[in-house]
């Protein structure tokens, strides 16, 4: 999906039209289904925490209340930082005109 300059498809770089439309439909259906599940859970469970889908296969979510609050705060901060980083990558590719991986000062 990357172009000749190793840039990923994005709003700034273009190339989103090359992504298969079935991918976009699948993403919208999956997001809609997850939202409907969460709305149903929120309406029927008074102890519902927004965003909690109950998926913790490794059992990393703490059992005590203080640990839960700390973990939720960490997850929120890391998610926000990841969104900022992805936006910065897209902006950097747009300004520099080449892929982020091509701008790394060292190679493997």
C-alpha positions, 0 to 999 in steps of 0.5 A: 500500500505504500507509494514510491516514496515509502509513504503510507496511505493517509489523508495528507499523503493520499492513497486512501482510494487504493484501499479496497472498499470492502476493507472500509465496509468491514471496519465500519461494520465492526466498529458499529457492532462494537458500539452496539454491544457497548451501548447495550452493556451500558443500558443494562449494567450499572457497573459498566465502565466505558470501553471495557469489553471484558477482554483480558486473556492474560489477566493483566487488569488489577483486581483491587480498585486502586490498581484499576484506577491506575491502569485505566489512567495509564491506558488513557494516557498511552492511547492519547500519546499513540494518537499524537504519534500517528498524527505526527508520523503522517504530518512528517511524511507529508512535510518531508515527502518521504516515508518515516522509515526512510528518515531514520538515521540508522539502518538495520 
